[in-house]
Amino acid sequence: ACTPPESCGETTSRSWDPDLTGPFNHSRYGGWYLSWDKGTPAHLTIKRIQLEPGAVMLQAMSVPVGILSSEVHLWGESRGRTYDYNLAGNIDEVRGAPNGDKYWLDTVHNTLYWRGITGY
């Protein structure tokens, strides 16, 4: 694991500050890959995403081998409002979803992809 202040090679080390910030424009390529030293969490909460209207911030994380899309539930929540994500057929549908409300489960590479939804 890479922990500050040690060098991280191709990655960026994080401070102990819980905020993660940085530039992004994932409308065509790239994204933020989330990983954990002790395996994929069963429940993950990402809070206070600040996005400009129409911005595309793609996120991805590993999932257990053999997980089914029926076992995945993603939603956006803000001040009591919730918005359920819908399963997409590929990564391009996730990037291009007008409301950002799509996710894709890549069962070949055991990776879950989704976008942050503006306003949630």
N, C-alpha and C positions, 0 to 999 in steps of 0.2 A: 504494500500500500504506500502511496505517496502522501506524506504529511508535511506541512510547512515546518521549517523553511527548506527542507531538502529538495533537490532538483528532481523534476518529474519527467525528464526526457521530452517525449512528444505530447504530454498532457499538461494541464495547468493545475498547480497545487491550490488548495483551498485553505483559507484561514479558518479559524474556529467560529467565525461569524456565520450564523445560519443563513444569511442572505447570499444568493448566487445571482450575480448580474453579469451582463455582457452583451455585446452586439450580436445581432442575428438578422438573417434574411433568408429564410428557408423555403421561399416560394418555389424555387427550382431545384435546389440541391442542399445537402448538409442537414444538420440537426444537432440536438444535444442528446448524447447517449448517457443515460444514468446507470451507474453500476455500484454494487455494494460488495464489500469484502466478505460478508457472511451470508451471501445468497439473496435471492429476490424476496422482498417483503411481501407478505400476504395482503397487506393494506398499505397504500401510499397516499399521502395527502400533500398536495402542492398548493400553497396559498399565495395570495396577493400577486398574481401575475399581472404585470402592467404592460399592456399592448396598445399600440395605436390601432384605430379602427382599420380593419382589413389586413393587419399584419399576420404573417405566417411564422409561428414558432413551433417547429416539429420536435417532438421528444420521442425517445425510444428506450427500451429496457429489455433485458433478457427475461424470459419466462421459463418455467420448468418444462422439460421435454415432455411432449404428449399432452400439454394443456389444450383444451378445446375452447372454441370461441364462446360456447355457452357458459363457460366458467369465468369469463371475463365480464366485468361490469365497470364501465367508465361513465362519469357524469361530472358536469360542472355545477358548482353551487356558489351562490352569492346572496347574502342577506335573506336567506330563506327561499330563494328561487333555486330550482334545480333544472338541469338540462341534460338529458340522456344522450350519450354518443350512440351512433349506429355503426355497425360493421361495414367496412368498405371492401371492395374486391382486390385492391392493390394500393401501393403507396401513393401513386399519382392521384387517386381519388381523395386520399387524406389531404394531400397538399392543396388540391383544388376545391375542396368543399367550401362553398360560399359562407357558411356559418361556422366552419371549423369543427363541426360536430361528428366527425368520422374517425374511426380507428381501424387499424389493420393488424391482424395477427398473422405474422409470417411463420408458419409451422415448419418450413424447411430450415430456417435459421433460428427458430425459437425466440423471436423478437416481437415485441408489441410496440406499435407506432401510434402516436396520437398528436393532436395539436392543442395548444392552449386556445381557449375561446375568449375573444375580446369581450370584456364586461363581466366575466365570471371568474 
